[in-house]
Amino acid sequence: MKRDLMEILCCPVCKGDLELRVDVEKDEILEGSLFCKHCNHRYEIKDGIPDLLPPDFK
């Protein structure tokens, strides 16, 4: 996932801002998570792909 993507991403549940936590980064973010402070949901980033499915769909 490219860092520039953070400018357009929002929480799929409440449309709030997401906070980025990076665990592994090379040219782009490979592992980490996105956290919404408003609705307290966490979305994992694995292999550079953010999983933005709402918790009800998992």
PDB file with one MODEL, atoms N, CA, C and O in Angstrom:
MODEL        1
ATOM      1  N   MET A   1       0.848  -1.172   0.000  1.00  0.00           N
ATOM      2  CA  MET A   1       0.000   0.000   0.000  1.00  0.00           C
ATOM      3  C   MET A   1       0.891   1.231   0.000  1.00  0.00           C
ATOM      4  O   MET A   1       1.836   1.312   0.785  1.00  0.00           O
ATOM      5  N   LYS A   2       0.610   2.160  -0.843  1.00  0.00           N
ATOM      6  CA  LYS A   2       1.357   3.426  -0.889  1.00  0.00           C
ATOM      7  C   LYS A   2       0.833   4.380   0.191  1.00  0.00           C
ATOM      8  O   LYS A   2      -0.363   4.396   0.481  1.00  0.00           O
ATOM      9  N   ARG A   3       1.721   5.163   0.776  1.00  0.00           N
ATOM     10  CA  ARG A   3       1.328   6.134   1.806  1.00  0.00           C
ATOM     11  C   ARG A   3       0.339   7.170   1.271  1.00  0.00           C
ATOM     12  O   ARG A   3      -0.508   7.666   2.014  1.00  0.00           O
ATOM     13  N   ASP A   4       0.447   7.493  -0.015  1.00  0.00           N
ATOM     14  CA  ASP A   4      -0.459   8.479  -0.622  1.00  0.00           C
ATOM     15  C   ASP A   4      -1.920   8.055  -0.524  1.00  0.00           C
ATOM     16  O   ASP A   4      -2.815   8.901  -0.532  1.00  0.00           O
ATOM     17  N   LEU A   5      -2.160   6.775  -0.433  1.00  0.00           N
ATOM     18  CA  LEU A   5      -3.520   6.258  -0.345  1.00  0.00           C
ATOM     19  C   LEU A   5      -4.230   6.740   0.927  1.00  0.00           C
ATOM     20  O   LEU A   5      -5.459   6.796   0.966  1.00  0.00           O
ATOM     21  N   MET A   6      -3.466   7.085   1.957  1.00  0.00           N
ATOM     22  CA  MET A   6      -4.052   7.547   3.216  1.00  0.00           C
ATOM     23  C   MET A   6      -4.884   8.819   3.035  1.00  0.00           C
ATOM     24  O   MET A   6      -5.787   9.090   3.826  1.00  0.00           O
ATOM     25  N   GLU A   7      -4.581   9.591   2.000  1.00  0.00           N
ATOM     26  CA  GLU A   7      -5.320  10.832   1.749  1.00  0.00           C
ATOM     27  C   GLU A   7      -6.776  10.575   1.367  1.00  0.00           C
ATOM     28  O   GLU A   7      -7.641  11.419   1.600  1.00  0.00           O
ATOM     29  N   ILE A   8      -7.045   9.403   0.778  1.00  0.00           N
ATOM     30  CA  ILE A   8      -8.412   9.133   0.315  1.00  0.00           C
ATOM     31  C   ILE A   8      -9.131   8.043   1.111  1.00  0.00           C
ATOM     32  O   ILE A   8     -10.337   7.860   0.951  1.00  0.00           O
ATOM     33  N   LEU A   9      -8.401   7.315   1.970  1.00  0.00           N
ATOM     34  CA  LEU A   9      -9.031   6.242   2.742  1.00  0.00           C
ATOM     35  C   LEU A   9      -9.810   6.798   3.927  1.00  0.00           C
ATOM     36  O   LEU A   9      -9.408   7.782   4.548  1.00  0.00           O
ATOM     37  N   CYS A  10     -10.934   6.148   4.229  1.00  0.00           N
ATOM     38  CA  CYS A  10     -11.686   6.473   5.436  1.00  0.00           C
ATOM     39  C   CYS A  10     -12.299   5.176   5.960  1.00  0.00           C
ATOM     40  O   CYS A  10     -12.316   4.163   5.260  1.00  0.00           O
ATOM     41  N   CYS A  11     -12.785   5.212   7.158  1.00  0.00           N
ATOM     42  CA  CYS A  11     -13.408   4.045   7.768  1.00  0.00           C
ATOM     43  C   CYS A  11     -14.671   3.682   6.984  1.00  0.00           C
ATOM     44  O   CYS A  11     -15.515   4.546   6.746  1.00  0.00           O
ATOM     45  N   PRO A  12     -14.812   2.410   6.579  1.00  0.00           N
ATOM     46  CA  PRO A  12     -16.007   2.019   5.831  1.00  0.00           C
ATOM     47  C   PRO A  12     -17.281   1.991   6.688  1.00  0.00           C
ATOM     48  O   PRO A  12     -18.386   1.948   6.146  1.00  0.00           O
ATOM     49  N   VAL A  13     -17.138   2.014   8.001  1.00  0.00           N
ATOM     50  CA  VAL A  13     -18.299   1.970   8.891  1.00  0.00           C
ATOM     51  C   VAL A  13     -18.845   3.369   9.164  1.00  0.00           C
ATOM     52  O   VAL A  13     -20.033   3.627   8.971  1.00  0.00           O
ATOM     53  N   CYS A  14     -17.959   4.281   9.621  1.00  0.00           N
ATOM     54  CA  CYS A  14     -18.429   5.613  10.035  1.00  0.00           C
ATOM     55  C   CYS A  14     -17.882   6.752   9.176  1.00  0.00           C
ATOM     56  O   CYS A  14     -18.238   7.912   9.389  1.00  0.00           O
ATOM     57  N   LYS A  15     -17.024   6.434   8.211  1.00  0.00           N
ATOM     58  CA  LYS A  15     -16.387   7.422   7.322  1.00  0.00           C
ATOM     59  C   LYS A  15     -15.398   8.329   8.047  1.00  0.00           C
ATOM     60  O   LYS A  15     -15.026   9.383   7.532  1.00  0.00           O
ATOM     61  N   GLY A  16     -14.970   7.916   9.248  1.00  0.00           N
ATOM     62  CA  GLY A  16     -13.995   8.690  10.022  1.00  0.00           C
ATOM     63  C   GLY A  16     -12.580   8.504   9.490  1.00  0.00           C
ATOM     64  O   GLY A  16     -12.328   7.639   8.651  1.00  0.00           O
ATOM     65  N   ASP A  17     -11.661   9.329   9.990  1.00  0.00           N
ATOM     66  CA  ASP A  17     -10.256   9.239   9.607  1.00  0.00           C
ATOM     67  C   ASP A  17      -9.635   7.973  10.190  1.00  0.00           C
ATOM     68  O   ASP A  17     -10.015   7.513  11.267  1.00  0.00           O
ATOM     69  N   LEU A  18      -8.673   7.423   9.455  1.00  0.00           N
ATOM     70  CA  LEU A  18      -7.968   6.229   9.891  1.00  0.00           C
ATOM     71  C   LEU A  18      -6.553   6.584  10.321  1.00  0.00           C
ATOM     72  O   LEU A  18      -5.891   7.408   9.691  1.00  0.00           O
ATOM     73  N   GLU A  19      -6.099   5.960  11.390  1.00  0.00           N
ATOM     74  CA  GLU A  19      -4.741   6.142  11.898  1.00  0.00           C
ATOM     75  C   GLU A  19      -3.898   4.968  11.415  1.00  0.00           C
ATOM     76  O   GLU A  19      -4.290   3.812  11.572  1.00  0.00           O
ATOM     77  N   LEU A  20      -2.744   5.262  10.831  1.00  0.00           N
ATOM     78  CA  LEU A  20      -1.877   4.238  10.239  1.00  0.00           C
ATOM     79  C   LEU A  20      -0.839   3.764  11.248  1.00  0.00           C
ATOM     80  O   LEU A  20      -0.193   4.574  11.913  1.00  0.00           O
ATOM     81  N   ARG A  21      -0.680   2.429  11.360  1.00  0.00           N
ATOM     82  CA  ARG A  21       0.395   1.830  12.144  1.00  0.00           C
ATOM     83  C   ARG A  21       1.166   0.910  11.204  1.00  0.00           C
ATOM     84  O   ARG A  21       0.593  -0.026  10.647  1.00  0.00           O
ATOM     85  N   VAL A  22       2.451   1.167  11.026  1.00  0.00           N
ATOM     86  CA  VAL A  22       3.271   0.418  10.074  1.00  0.00           C
ATOM     87  C   VAL A  22       4.170  -0.554  10.831  1.00  0.00           C
ATOM     88  O   VAL A  22       4.881  -0.165  11.758  1.00  0.00           O
ATOM     89  N   ASP A  23       4.130  -1.827  10.423  1.00  0.00           N
ATOM     90  CA  ASP A  23       5.020  -2.839  10.987  1.00  0.00           C
ATOM     91  C   ASP A  23       6.185  -3.129  10.042  1.00  0.00           C
ATOM     92  O   ASP A  23       7.326  -3.253  10.488  1.00  0.00           O
ATOM     93  N   VAL A  24       5.906  -3.239   8.733  1.00  0.00           N
ATOM     94  CA  VAL A  24       6.940  -3.519   7.724  1.00  0.00           C
ATOM     95  C   VAL A  24       6.724  -2.581   6.545  1.00  0.00           C
ATOM     96  O   VAL A  24       5.637  -2.510   5.972  1.00  0.00           O
ATOM     97  N   GLU A  25       7.806  -1.852   6.192  1.00  0.00           N
ATOM     98  CA  GLU A  25       7.727  -0.932   5.052  1.00  0.00           C
ATOM     99  C   GLU A  25       9.010  -1.018   4.248  1.00  0.00           C
ATOM    100  O   GLU A  25      10.107  -0.967   4.805  1.00  0.00           O
ATOM    101  N   LYS A  26       8.870  -1.149   2.941  1.00  0.00           N
ATOM    102  CA  LYS A  26      10.013  -1.076   2.027  1.00  0.00           C
ATOM    103  C   LYS A  26       9.738   0.114   1.122  1.00  0.00           C
ATOM    104  O   LYS A  26       9.800   1.252   1.587  1.00  0.00           O
ATOM    105  N   ASP A  27       9.440  -0.104  -0.136  1.00  0.00           N
ATOM    106  CA  ASP A  27       9.036   1.000  -1.004  1.00  0.00           C
ATOM    107  C   ASP A  27       7.607   1.432  -0.693  1.00  0.00           C
ATOM    108  O   ASP A  27       7.219   2.569  -0.959  1.00  0.00           O
ATOM    109  N   GLU A  28       6.830   0.513  -0.126  1.00  0.00           N
ATOM    110  CA  GLU A  28       5.465   0.801   0.288  1.00  0.00           C
ATOM    111  C   GLU A  28       5.174   0.033   1.579  1.00  0.00           C
ATOM    112  O   GLU A  28       5.998  -0.766   2.025  1.00  0.00           O
ATOM    113  N   ILE A  29       4.029   0.265   2.168  1.00  0.00           N
ATOM    114  CA  ILE A  29       3.659  -0.382   3.420  1.00  0.00           C
ATOM    115  C   ILE A  29       3.222  -1.808   3.117  1.00  0.00           C
ATOM    116  O   ILE A  29       2.275  -2.029   2.363  1.00  0.00           O
ATOM    117  N   LEU A  30       3.924  -2.780   3.715  1.00  0.00           N
ATOM    118  CA  LEU A  30       3.630  -4.185   3.469  1.00  0.00           C
ATOM    119  C   LEU A  30       2.792  -4.806   4.580  1.00  0.00           C
ATOM    120  O   LEU A  30       1.898  -5.608   4.308  1.00  0.00           O
ATOM    121  N   GLU A  31       3.071  -4.444   5.818  1.00  0.00           N
ATOM    122  CA  GLU A  31       2.350  -4.994   6.973  1.00  0.00           C
ATOM    123  C   GLU A  31       2.040  -3.863   7.946  1.00  0.00           C
ATOM    124  O   GLU A  31       2.847  -2.954   8.138  1.00  0.00           O
ATOM    125  N   GLY A  32       0.860  -3.932   8.555  1.00  0.00           N
ATOM    126  CA  GLY A  32       0.477  -2.923   9.535  1.00  0.00           C
ATOM    127  C   GLY A  32      -1.016  -2.955   9.748  1.00  0.00           C
ATOM    128  O   GLY A  32      -1.668  -3.980   9.549  1.00  0.00           O
ATOM    129  N   SER A  33      -1.551  -1.811  10.159  1.00  0.00           N
ATOM    130  CA  SER A  33      -2.997  -1.739  10.370  1.00  0.00           C
ATOM    131  C   SER A  33      -3.474  -0.294  10.257  1.00  0.00           C
ATOM    132  O   SER A  33      -2.699   0.657  10.347  1.00  0.00           O
ATOM    133  N   LEU A  34      -4.773  -0.177  10.056  1.00  0.00           N
ATOM    134  CA  LEU A  34      -5.467   1.106  10.023  1.00  0.00           C
ATOM    135  C   LEU A  34      -6.490   1.070  11.155  1.00  0.00           C
ATOM    136  O   LEU A  34      -7.234   0.097  11.287  1.00  0.00           O
ATOM    137  N   PHE A  35      -6.534   2.119  11.970  1.00  0.00           N
ATOM    138  CA  PHE A  35      -7.413   2.136  13.134  1.00  0.00           C
ATOM    139  C   PHE A  35      -8.319   3.359  13.083  1.00  0.00           C
ATOM    140  O   PHE A  35      -7.861   4.473  12.829  1.00  0.00           O
ATOM    141  N   CYS A  36      -9.615   3.140  13.329  1.00  0.00           N
ATOM    142  CA  CYS A  36     -10.576   4.236  13.401  1.00  0.00           C
ATOM    143  C   CYS A  36     -10.861   4.531  14.872  1.00  0.00           C
ATOM    144  O   CYS A  36     -11.378   3.673  15.588  1.00  0.00           O
ATOM    145  N   LYS A  37     -10.529   5.729  15.320  1.00  0.00           N
ATOM    146  CA  LYS A  37     -10.761   6.130  16.705  1.00  0.00           C
ATOM    147  C   LYS A  37     -12.248   6.333  17.004  1.00  0.00           C
ATOM    148  O   LYS A  37     -12.689   6.177  18.142  1.00  0.00           O
ATOM    149  N   HIS A  38     -13.008   6.680  15.974  1.00  0.00           N
ATOM    150  CA  HIS A  38     -14.431   6.985  16.183  1.00  0.00           C
ATOM    151  C   HIS A  38     -15.242   5.740  16.521  1.00  0.00           C
ATOM    152  O   HIS A  38     -16.030   5.752  17.466  1.00  0.00           O
ATOM    153  N   CYS A  39     -15.055   4.667  15.758  1.00  0.00           N
ATOM    154  CA  CYS A  39     -15.865   3.464  15.992  1.00  0.00           C
ATOM    155  C   CYS A  39     -15.036   2.298  16.537  1.00  0.00           C
ATOM    156  O   CYS A  39     -15.556   1.200  16.735  1.00  0.00           O
ATOM    157  N   ASN A  40     -13.738   2.542  16.779  1.00  0.00           N
ATOM    158  CA  ASN A  40     -12.865   1.574  17.449  1.00  0.00           C
ATOM    159  C   ASN A  40     -12.671   0.278  16.644  1.00  0.00           C
ATOM    160  O   ASN A  40     -12.560  -0.799  17.229  1.00  0.00           O
ATOM    161  N   HIS A  41     -12.629   0.376  15.323  1.00  0.00           N
ATOM    162  CA  HIS A  41     -12.378  -0.779  14.471  1.00  0.00           C
ATOM    163  C   HIS A  41     -10.939  -0.727  13.951  1.00  0.00           C
ATOM    164  O   HIS A  41     -10.394   0.346  13.694  1.00  0.00           O
ATOM    165  N   ARG A  42     -10.343  -1.906  13.805  1.00  0.00           N
ATOM    166  CA  ARG A  42      -8.983  -2.025  13.262  1.00  0.00           C
ATOM    167  C   ARG A  42      -9.041  -2.846  11.977  1.00  0.00           C
ATOM    168  O   ARG A  42      -9.715  -3.874  11.906  1.00  0.00           O
ATOM    169  N   TYR A  43      -8.320  -2.368  10.966  1.00  0.00           N
ATOM    170  CA  TYR A  43      -8.266  -3.022   9.658  1.00  0.00           C
ATOM    171  C   TYR A  43      -6.812  -3.373   9.362  1.00  0.00           C
ATOM    172  O   TYR A  43      -5.943  -2.501   9.365  1.00  0.00           O
ATOM    173  N   GLU A  44      -6.555  -4.639   9.109  1.00  0.00           N
ATOM    174  CA  GLU A  44      -5.200  -5.120   8.890  1.00  0.00           C
ATOM    175  C   GLU A  44      -4.699  -4.808   7.476  1.00  0.00           C
ATOM    176  O   GLU A  44      -5.474  -4.755   6.522  1.00  0.00           O
ATOM    177  N   ILE A  45      -3.386  -4.605   7.372  1.00  0.00           N
ATOM    178  CA  ILE A  45      -2.699  -4.493   6.074  1.00  0.00           C
ATOM    179  C   ILE A  45      -1.769  -5.690   5.993  1.00  0.00           C
ATOM    180  O   ILE A  45      -0.855  -5.823   6.807  1.00  0.00           O
ATOM    181  N   LYS A  46      -1.994  -6.564   5.015  1.00  0.00           N
ATOM    182  CA  LYS A  46      -1.153  -7.747   4.828  1.00  0.00           C
ATOM    183  C   LYS A  46      -0.714  -7.815   3.380  1.00  0.00           C
ATOM    184  O   LYS A  46      -1.518  -7.639   2.465  1.00  0.00           O
ATOM    185  N   ASP A  47       0.563  -8.071   3.179  1.00  0.00           N
ATOM    186  CA  ASP A  47       1.135  -8.150   1.828  1.00  0.00           C
ATOM    187  C   ASP A  47       0.833  -6.894   1.017  1.00  0.00           C
ATOM    188  O   ASP A  47       0.651  -6.965  -0.199  1.00  0.00           O
ATOM    189  N   GLY A  48       0.780  -5.740   1.692  1.00  0.00           N
ATOM    190  CA  GLY A  48       0.563  -4.471   1.008  1.00  0.00           C
ATOM    191  C   GLY A  48      -0.882  -4.166   0.677  1.00  0.00           C
ATOM    192  O   GLY A  48      -1.163  -3.174   0.003  1.00  0.00           O
ATOM    193  N   ILE A  49      -1.817  -5.008   1.141  1.00  0.00           N
ATOM    194  CA  ILE A  49      -3.231  -4.831   0.803  1.00  0.00           C
ATOM    195  C   ILE A  49      -4.041  -4.547   2.063  1.00  0.00           C
ATOM    196  O   ILE A  49      -4.088  -5.384   2.964  1.00  0.00           O
ATOM    197  N   PRO A  50      -4.682  -3.377   2.143  1.00  0.00           N
ATOM    198  CA  PRO A  50      -5.529  -3.094   3.304  1.00  0.00           C
ATOM    199  C   PRO A  50      -6.857  -3.853   3.194  1.00  0.00           C
ATOM    200  O   PRO A  50      -7.508  -3.831   2.150  1.00  0.00           O
ATOM    201  N   ASP A  51      -7.245  -4.519   4.273  1.00  0.00           N
ATOM    202  CA  ASP A  51      -8.510  -5.255   4.325  1.00  0.00           C
ATOM    203  C   ASP A  51      -9.546  -4.345   4.969  1.00  0.00           C
ATOM    204  O   ASP A  51      -9.646  -4.282   6.194  1.00  0.00           O
ATOM    205  N   LEU A  52     -10.315  -3.639   4.146  1.00  0.00           N
ATOM    206  CA  LEU A  52     -11.271  -2.655   4.647  1.00  0.00           C
ATOM    207  C   LEU A  52     -12.700  -3.173   4.702  1.00  0.00           C
ATOM    208  O   LEU A  52     -13.647  -2.390   4.646  1.00  0.00           O
ATOM    209  N   LEU A  53     -12.859  -4.473   4.811  1.00  0.00           N
ATOM    210  CA  LEU A  53     -14.196  -5.026   4.998  1.00  0.00           C
ATOM    211  C   LEU A  53     -14.688  -4.667   6.394  1.00  0.00           C
ATOM    212  O   LEU A  53     -13.950  -4.836   7.364  1.00  0.00           O
ATOM    213  N   PRO A  54     -15.909  -4.180   6.515  1.00  0.00           N
ATOM    214  CA  PRO A  54     -16.462  -3.884   7.844  1.00  0.00           C
ATOM    215  C   PRO A  54     -16.505  -5.169   8.679  1.00  0.00           C
ATOM    216  O   PRO A  54     -16.670  -6.258   8.130  1.00  0.00           O
ATOM    217  N   PRO A  55     -16.358  -5.047   9.994  1.00  0.00           N
ATOM    218  CA  PRO A  55     -16.321  -6.229  10.875  1.00  0.00           C
ATOM    219  C   PRO A  55     -17.551  -7.142  10.711  1.00  0.00           C
ATOM    220  O   PRO A  55     -17.428  -8.351  10.903  1.00  0.00           O
ATOM    221  N   ASP A  56     -18.703  -6.614  10.371  1.00  0.00           N
ATOM    222  CA  ASP A  56     -19.900  -7.431  10.209  1.00  0.00           C
ATOM    223  C   ASP A  56     -19.814  -8.388   9.016  1.00  0.00           C
ATOM    224  O   ASP A  56     -20.561  -9.365   8.950  1.00  0.00           O
ATOM    225  N   PHE A  57     -18.904  -8.108   8.074  1.00  0.00           N
ATOM    226  CA  PHE A  57     -18.780  -8.918   6.870  1.00  0.00           C
ATOM    227  C   PHE A  57     -17.646  -9.946   6.946  1.00  0.00           C
ATOM    228  O   PHE A  57     -17.424 -10.697   5.996  1.00  0.00           O
ATOM    229  N   LYS A  58     -16.940  -9.979   8.059  1.00  0.00           N
ATOM    230  CA  LYS A  58     -15.805 -10.910   8.186  1.00  0.00           C
ATOM    231  C   LYS A  58     -16.236 -12.224   8.769  1.00  0.00           C
ATOM    232  O   LYS A  58     -15.412 -13.121   8.945  1.00  0.00           O
TER     233      LYS A  58
ENDMDL
END
